[in-house]
Amino acid sequence: MSKDELVKIKTALISVSDKTGLDALAHYLNKNNTRIISTGGTAKYIENLGIEVDRVSDLTNFPEIMNGRVKTLNPLIYGGLLNRPLIDDEIQNELGIPNIDLIIVNLYPFEKTVTKEDATEEDAIENIDIGGPSMIRASAKNFYNKTIVTHPEDYEIVINELKNNDHSISYSMRKELALKAFKTTALYDSRIQSYFQIDKDNALPDILLLRLTKKNDLRYGENPHQQAGLYSDQVLNNQSLTGANIFQGKALSYNNFLDANTAMRCSQEFKDPCCVIVKHVNPCGVAIAENINEAYKKAFETDPESAFGGVIAVNRNVDQEFAINLINNQFLEVMIAPAYDDAAIEAFKEKENIRVISVEDYQKNNIDFQIQVIDGGFLIQDDDQKMVEMENLKVVTNKQPNEFQLEDLMFAWKVAKYVKSNAIVFARNLKTIGIGAGQMSRVNSAKIASLKAAAANLDTTGAVMASDGFFPFSDSIQMASDNGIGSIIQPGGSIKDQEVIDEANNKNISMVFTGMRHFRH
């Protein structure tokens, strides 16, 4: 067969779980004298449209059995999917195998089923489609002669193709739909594999299948010469950043998404009203307060210069007052919150380029794996979900932190988790007053935090300091003392811990160890 040859559609097999759009397609095929073969619920549905259907069970002379588990698994059906003109005509005529030109199949809703809160393993098993993927693969393999359609959104495209080609399908269309079909079965199988690979010992899988589907293209990546896209490994909903509600503004860029993710997840660490301002994937101001208006004011004061053009996240609904205060106070790229009232949305329209987005049910989603690309491969790790509790902090100095310092220490520690290593955070009264990020030397990060505080006219006397990693030398303690730091939180674990503890004692600084670090590269 020539690759440019049109294939006339005379017989269609339809077996679908999702009936969306099926009415129009079935009526069109019937109107154009296409024989329709179908199974179970799909056959009943088409018959209720007043369209004649040939049952698969009548064709195969074998009933559907085991509550529908076995319907299409029959040589007469697969012969009709895999036959080739001229090559297989003799055996086809000898065995009475019907020719099937068009195959319309979609699969049991496995992913939709297993994401339900009350879904059991038995529910998952019963929603593993067997006949569907087999028919799809057989038809896609034979795309020189067959047309396989797996998604309702393609029905209109197929109808238009039939209208324009005397009820025939072109080679290019058949190949395009076959590629989509192979993607469909690959994604379907990977989701099943992912569901059953859960390891009670939390071990990383020996084989990791990335089941990613593209939501949309982004304007470009980190730089204009790089291509970028937004992909998701799950059914998109408004409870995740990839499925966020977007109310206004330019399309979110690659860098916008990275900044928004840091801001959102940092704000989700706190139960009290919190505001996080992020610039270049680092928090530049974080605060918690009685309300988000006060939290924003405190966060902005940390580093007004860096806040310009930043991404802002709050963990409370946004009202008109907050929106007006924000847009009158600074330029920003993205605003993210659980929800907005109508007046707030209207207020943001004054600055139409601000991306205003919401993520409902503003709770942290579990991220199965973090992935970094290296030359020739990938580095995989599970997400950094752990957080030390206050009662598990170990006081290692002679001086004990007081109640207010302990609250500030925990606050600063949570912020440090989202600052690029080496991370140093100065904080007081549940507000950051200086942040140093991404330096090769930890003491240099401490110097930057000090400089940031000085630039914002914020007094560091009596503040606390958080370090995402241990101090290899006591020089950072000297730096803390020079800035009037009253208490320090750090992981501990250095071979020079005692030297660092001794220096803290000498400077009359209290210090606690967490026993865990939060590097962020």
N, C-alpha and C positions, 0 to 999 in steps of 0.2 A: 504493500500500500504506500502511495506517495504521502509524504508528510504534509503536503498542501491540500490533500483531498478532503472534501467535506463528507461527513458521516450523517446520513439520513436517520432521523429519530423515528423509529416505528414502534418500539416497545420500551417502556420505562418500568423499573422496579423502584418502589417507594417504601421505605421503612424508617420512620423517624420518631424520635422521642419528643423533640420540640416541633410542634405543629405550626409555629409562626410562619405566616406567608404561604402556607400550603394551599389554601383555598384558591388563590389566583393561579398558582402553577398548575394544580390539578385540572381546573376548568380550562386553562389554555391547552393543555395536552389533550384533554378529551375533545375539545372543539376541533382539534387538528388530527383527529382519528388515531391518536396514540394509544396503543394497548397498555393498560396499567396493571402491573402485578404488585401485590402487597401482602402484608402480614398483620395479624392480630389487631391491635388498637388502631393502627394506621389504616387498615382496610375498612374498618367500621367507620372511621372518620370520613374517608373519601366516599363511601357508600351513602353516608348521611348528607353529602353534598349533591346527591342524585346522580352520581357517576358510577358506571359499571366497573367492577374490579375483579380480576382473576386472583383467587387466593393461592398463595404459594403451596399450601397443603393440597389443593386440588391438582396443582401442576406436578407435584412430586409424588402424589398418591401416598403421602405420609403425613400424619397429623402433627400439629404443634404439640409438644409434650413437655413434661416437667415444669408446668406453670410458665410456659413460654421460653424456657431456657434454650430449647432446641426448636428452631423454626426454619432457618435458611441453610443450615449446614447439610447440604445435599449436593451430590454431583450434578444433578440436573440444573441447579441454580448456578453453581460455580463453573460448570461448562458453558453456561450462557454468558458468564462474565469474562471468561478467559479465552473463549474461542477466537480464532483468527480466520478471516475470509480465505478461501481456497485451501489453506493448510489443513484446517480442521473440518471442512465441510462433510467429508465422508463419515467420520465418526459421529458428527453432530446429527446427521440424517439417520444413521443407523440406530442411535440411542434416543432419538426424539428430543434432543436438547434444544430448548428455545433460544433464539438470539435476543440478547438484552442490550440495548444501545445506550440508554440513559439510566443512571443509578443515582437515586436521591436518598442519602442515608445520613442521619446524625445519631449521636451515641447517647447511651444512658447517662444521666447527669451525675457522674461519680463525684466530681469536685463539689458541686452544689450540695450533694448529700452529706459528704464527710465534714463539711464546714458547719453543719447544724450542731447546736450545743448538745442535743440528745442523741446524736448519731452513734450507733454501735458498730462493732466490727462486722456483725452480720449484715447490717444495712450497707456497709461499704462493699462487702462481697457480692451482695445481690445486685449492686449497681455497677459491677464490672461487666461491660459489654463484651461479648465474644463474637457473635455473628456479625455485628456491625463493623468492627475494625477489619475482620477478615474480608468482608465484601468490599470495603473501601480499598484495601491494599490490592486485592485482586483486580478491581476495576482500574485503579490508578496504574498498576503495572501494565495494563493493556490499553493505555490511553491512545495508542495509535488507532484503536477501533472503538473505544468506549468513552463516555463522558461521565465523570463522577462529580457529584455536587454534594458538599458536606455542610454548607452554611446557608441558612435562610436568606442572608443578605445578598447571596449570589443568584437567587431565583429570578429577580428582575433582569439581571445581566443575561442569564440563559434565555429568558423569554425574548429579549431584544435580539439576541444572536439568532434564534430560531426564525424570528420574523424577517430578519435581513438576509437569511440564507436558505429560503425555501424549506424551512423546517429541518435544517441541518446544522451541525456544529463544526467549526473549523479546527484545524490541527492546533493552531496557536492557543485557542480557547481550551481545547482538551488538555493540552500540556500544562497550561496555567492552573487549571482546576485540579489536575493530578498532583502538582507540586503542593498545592494547598491541602489536598487530601493526605499526603504523606506527612506534612507538618501536623495535621490534626491527630493522626494516630500516634505519632511520636510524642506529642505533648500529652495526649491522653495516657499513654503507657507510663510516661515519666511521672505523672501525678499519682498513679497507682503505686509505682515503685517507691515514691517518696513517702506515701502514707504508711506503707508496710516496713520501711527501713528504719523506723524509729527505734533507737537503741536505748534500752533501759540503763545502760552504763554511760550514756551520753557520748559514746565514741563517734568520731568523725567517720562517715561512710567510706568504704573502700572505693566505691564508684559514686561520683556526684554528678547527677544529671541536672543541668540548668534548664528549667522549663520556662523560658522567658518569652513573653509576647510583647510586641511593641505597641505602646499606647499612642505615641506620636513622635515625630521628628522634632528635635530642638534646633534653634537657629544655628548654633555651632557649639563646640565644646568649650574647654577652658580658654581657648584662643580661636580667633575667626577662621584659621586654616584647618581646624579639626572638626570633623563631623560628629554629631552626637544625637542620641535618641533616648526617650524615656521608655523603659521596659518594666514589666511587672511579672511576678511568678505566681500571681493569685488572681481570683476574681476581684476586680477593682470595686471598692466601695468608698464612701465618703469618710471612713474612719481611718484612712491612711493618707500619707502625703501624696502618694502617686495617684490617689483618687480624690484629691481635695476638691471642694467646691471653689470655683474661681469666679469672683463677682465682677472684677474689672482689672484693667491694666494690660500692659504688653504681655506677650507670651513669656512664661517662665524660662529662663535660660539654664544651662548646665550649672553654672556657678550659683544662680539663685536657688536651685534645688539643694545644692550642698549646704549653703548657708542656712536655708530654711530648715533643713533636717537637723542641723546642730542646734539652732535656736529652739525649735519645737521640742526636741528630746531633752534638752537641758531644762526647759521650763516644766516638763513633765516629771522631773525629779522631785518637785516640791508640791505639797498639798495646799499650802497657803498661797494667796494671790502673788503671782510672780511675773516679772518682766525680764526678758533676755534680749539683749542687743548683740548682734553678731556682725563681724566684718571679716571677710576672707577666712571663713570657717573657724574663727576664734571668737568666743565671747569677749566683748570689750566693755560690757556693763551688765550686771545681774543684780537684782534686788527682790526681796519679798517684803510685803507690807500688808496693811489692813485692806487695801483695795488696789486695783491695777493702776489707777491714776498715780497714787503715791509710789507704787513700785516702779513705774516708768520714770518718774521724776528722779528717784534715787539711782536707778540704773544709768540714766543719761548723764548724771553728774560724775560718774566714774571716769568717763573719757568722751566728752562732747565732740572732740575733733574726730575720733575714729567712728563715732556713731553716725556721722554724716554719710548718707548713701548706704546705710546698713539695712539689715533684715531684723525685724522685731517680732518676737513671739510673746504672747501672754496666755496664761492658763485659765482665764476667765472670759465670759462673754463680753463683747465690746459694745459700749453705748455711745451715744452722740457726743457726750462730754469728752470721753477719751479720744475719739476720732478727731475732734476739733483741736484739742490740746496738742495732739501729736503732729498734725499737719501744719499747725501754726508754729511749732517749735523746731522742726527739722525736716530735711529732705530724707526720704527713705525709699528703698527699692521694693520691699515686700513686707506686708503685714499678715501675720498668721495668728489665728485664735480659734476657739471652739465654735463660736457663732457671733453674729452681729445683729443688732436690732436694725429696723428699717431706717431709722434716723441716722444711724452710724454709716450705713451704706450710702445714704444720700450725701452725707458730709464728705465722705471720701471722694465723691465724684468731682469735687473741686480740684483734686489732683489726679487726673484720669490715668496717668502713667503708673501710679502705685499699684502693684499687684496685691489685691485684697483677697485672701483665701481663708477657708475654714476647714478644719478637720474635726468631724463630729466624734462624740465619745472620746474626749481628749485624754486618752490613756496610751501608754507605751505599747506598741505592738512588738511581739517577739520576733526578732530577726534570726533566722536559722543560722545563717553563715555570713561572715564578712569576707570579701574577696579582694585580693590585691594581685594585679598582674605584674609578673616579672619576666625577664627574658626567657622565653621557652616554656613558660608555665604559669601557675597560679599559686598563691599562698591562701590557704583557707583557715579560718578560725571561727569559733562560735562567738556570739555577740557578748560584749562586756555588760552583763546584766547585774552583777553583784554590787552591793553597797554595804559597807560596814555599818553596824548599828552603834548608837552612842554607848550602850552598855558594854560593848566589846572593845572599846578603846582602851589602850594600855598606857597609863601614865608612867613615864620613865624618868621624870625629873623630881627633884625634891619639892619643887613648887607645884601645887595642884591648880589646874585651870578652874575658874569659878563657873557658876551656872551660865552666865551670859557668854563667857568665852567658849564654853562647850557648844552652845547653839551656833555661835559664829564659826567655830571650827568645823562643825558638820556642814554648815552652809558652804563654807569655802571649799571643803573637800569635794562636795557634789559639783561645784562649778569647775574645779580643777580637772575633773573627769572629762570635760568637754574642751579643754584647752590643749593645744598641740604641745607635745613634749619638746624641751623641758618646760614644765608648767609651774608657775608660781602665782599664787593668788593672795592678795592682801584684802582683808574684809573686816568690817566692823558694823554692828547693829544690823546684821542681815543684809549687808550691801557691800558690793565689791568697791574697793577704793584704789586698786592698782592691779593690773594683770600683766605678767610677762610670759611670752609664748615662743616656742619654736627655736630656742637658742641652743647652740652646741654646748654651752656651759650653763649649769644650773645657777651659778652665782650671777651670771650675766642676765638671766631671766629675772632674778631678784632685783638687780639694778634697774631693769626696764620697768618692773612693777613700781619701784620707788620713784622713778622719773615720771611715770604716768600719774601717780598720786600727786606729785609736786606740781605738774602741769595743770592739774585740775584743782589746785589749791585745797587738797584734802589732807588732813593731818593724820599721819599713820601712828601716832602715839597711842599705845594701848590696843592697837589692832591685832588681828591674828594673821598667821601666814600658813598657807597650805602648799605642799609640794607633792606633785604626782609621783615622784620617785624618791628614793632615799638620798641623803646628803653624803657624798663620798668624802667630804672634808668639812672642817668646822668653819670655813670662811663664810659660808652662807649664814651661819648663826651670828657671826660678827656683823654681817650686812643687816640681818634682822634687828640686832641690838642697836645699830646706828640709826635705824628708822623707828625705834621705839616700840617694836613688836613685843606684845605681851605673852603670846602663846603660839605654839607651832604644832601643826599636824602633818605627819609624814609616814610613809610605810614602815621605815626601819629595815634592817637587813644588811646594812653595810658592815664590812669588816672593821670600820672605824666608828661604829655606833657609839661606843663608850666615849671616844674622843668628842663626838658631837654632843652627847649627853652632858659631859663634863663642862663643855663650853656653854651650854644652855644654863647649867647650874651657876656657873661663874657670872653669867649675865642676868641671873634672876628671871629667866624665861621658863615658863612651863611648857612641856612638850609631851605629845601623845603619839603612840605608834598605832597604825591601823592593821598592820600585818598583811596588807594587800596594796598593790600599786595600780595606777590607771594610766599607763602610757597610751598616747594617742599619736600615731605617726601618719 
